[in-house]
Amino acid sequence: MKRVFFLAGIIMLSCVVTAQSFKKAFFNADISNFWKAYDKIRATTDTALQRQLINDIYIRPGSAGLQELIRYRNYTDDDFLTMIRESPAFWKSLRSQTLNTEKLYPVIEMDIQKLKTLYPPLKPATVYLLIGAFRTSGTGANGKVLIGSEYALAGPATNMADLPQRFHAYYRDFKPRENLALLCTHEYVHTQQNQPVDNLLSNCLSEGIAEFISCKATGKASNTPAIAFGKLNTEKVVSQYVKDLFVMFNDYNWIWGENRNEFRVRDLGYYIGYSIAERYYELSADKGKAIRELIELDYTNDAAVEHLVDTTRFLPKKLSELYTDYDKSRPRVIALSPSINGTKDVAPGLTRITVHFSEPLNGINTGIDFGPLGPDYFPKLSPVRVWSDDKRSITLEADLKPGKTYQFMIDNTFRREDQVRIKPFVVEFSTKE
């Protein structure tokens, strides 16, 4: 069995960095620009001038890191102005904590060097210390670690009195300033990873792997409370996760700062991904290879993702089996009235088509899309769609032309109250001449 040896002497040498190398690895000029803009904005009540100031002093001259953060989190000048106006006590207390950030660099650099020891192919990235508008404490992509200092640099002296209540738990539970180096290492891992695809499992794996790797490299425990909660409540958490796994648009039940799940614990998806990564590492004979496979996972490769997850046996069944179970539970289209699907003699003209479902749906979400044949075969449909009282059917009205083949799809925008989506159903028929 191969082992990874951490040679203390090598680590000590690798962590000795010069002031010049810090300048290359870190960038904090945006913070100074923010406070220049802040002072001028607070000195006037002219909203047009405030908008000009935030753009001229902070946004437009901003670093490549700031521009990327604004793009990633869809920040606008109004987002920055609103937070400045609404939370003066918070900003007053935060200001001193965002200055002289150079003294924070050595610890961050040391942890990143430890990451490179664990994962030698580590590519360099620049750490940007920025001021955002409360949408992220950090993100990593395209060779940049983007730190939202309004979150990440806040310490015990931060005054939260005029912040919305939803932010208080983060500052209290995550202790962001004392865990800044771990956050930077986590985001540094993200700069090495492939982009996840847009589904719950992929996002949980990406975040959980980054958290596990950063903790493994630094020897620090995660400051994400969900990790400890999940370990104490594994059976219940995994059971609920499996129920949500294939339900689209449920990510905020599990990751990225919300706690809409029944446990009222944010970021439990980090625990899922962390535990899968941890088990995969522990089960691997070649630890170095396991680290590479975790960091370099191709999220577009279903076979690779299934291999990683199934190997750990963390979930109660293989992913393919869990999907089969989910697919069997989905509502279905069971009939059309009139029964036109597959026929070739439908009368042209205005035609009402009622779609019948196997069970009641939520009566809100609908989706009619092109079928495999494309837009040329899509009928002209009225925007009015009428649900039955029991929500087990919906009636559409189509304007059908003679001598045409039509095709459309009842897509998975339709769903039950619990957000489980219907199995898509293709309707195809032809009209008489």
Steps between C-alpha positions, in 0.01 A plus 500: 500500500637838404511773761522877479791624712491859623864592559513776758821649368364526146178659624691757705714595203202519266319734737778759509381762253614851431301821513535518124335159452212614722440793265472257212265264685271756667314809385314735736490841328124470442441529874668842512294613203182383670563709808581807289168455325324425828611827665386711206169315469425547871573872465217564253129423469500553124417151370619575147835617636522193723456277197769690314738471796464124546561450127783750456695414814427132565337306218657625177862527627466164672742214459444199278395320819232758581365490147477123519323513838248752365434277200479177701261642759309736270576802714370842390588848620164504681601188696806678635313824571217324683733319739696821568185695581328237712778377731720790622576338838619183329730686261644716776594190700634311195727774367798449729479124446550540124813715527860374520398165354866426420543363852252225412694378197764275662245261655306482174820441305609227738170313456523530123852358511363207699240454227778487241680235705184290501430570131828574317336597165343802674474792256560852636207731567473858624305570820290816463371661819188689390185661635187337362132546577420204725466225239816301570782473748717351229508338160776361285529476123724585204815522709345744748396462863235766561444580868194699606655691788167628632460139614848355521685772691234550767614412851350514851491881497260512206177686577208310346222712650387654171557191285204280398448217748577234239868603503553473874535122517780505244717743698421322825542138390770516233740739677617616158808707584672231702427249224607724211799284404283188482248685283777612265629143475148372426458756221850425373391138452208627291749668263645154432169318449296446186174691476210305657188441294178657622351235723488439873744209516761673286486821705515312831799298381684809380450684828552197724818393322642852531419501872647154562819572304554836673456339843719204408778725372501744792418259782218733606146400587226641281329808639183409311252394773322271254796259500475433873118492489501253212741264673268491802186452290623305199203267452237775510701740283582240235138380491374850426780562251403193299141629483623833363783369283326508163254781572611795289548846647533377859867594546419769754364231732857374522765753400593864457380663814136401531335274756173410333542135594311343789813507720538881478875452455661678207745337259425137586593420141859581599473216751377261229786583264755513784400156625515345152847651446618392845384141449648482152835616635491258794410204278775575246830314524678776307422819695677731255300358213179541699576868559560552129181316405295706744639836387502415129157333488326557166143584599379454141614135510208311653701178528776676697251666735311174555825314566606754761166503681420130473846394619443669836160337568409818682158511336266205567500380135698553183418823319342311209272315742404819680411661168287199404311530828450872441388450142235250609361754745453778242156608378422408141275600213246218478264619226397777261146610423429464215733204455707650219852383579639295212197560275507643145143623450451782753257766382664840442380819669479609864537187710490455875744239629473380859806338654425255784757426772543195720458709817424859605767758415559837666274689259759772447801393295448409134736433213425429133813480284622391159527127442798327339386616153555863600310830469370442145261236635378697802131598488370850569374478859286746694681638808190412705530164676213380720552263794230264618378551857684191620824604317514162326463648153563817300334617179686670214363658184685452170440662160567209262560541128397235246749243370766555764689283745520647848717412793544651846625391839328511838822575684615460858408854601174336612542369854334382819473712813819337630682620184543152350472557127302303243664268253509693168248386242511561123176562310505445123217489246404608148198694374275423204543687171 
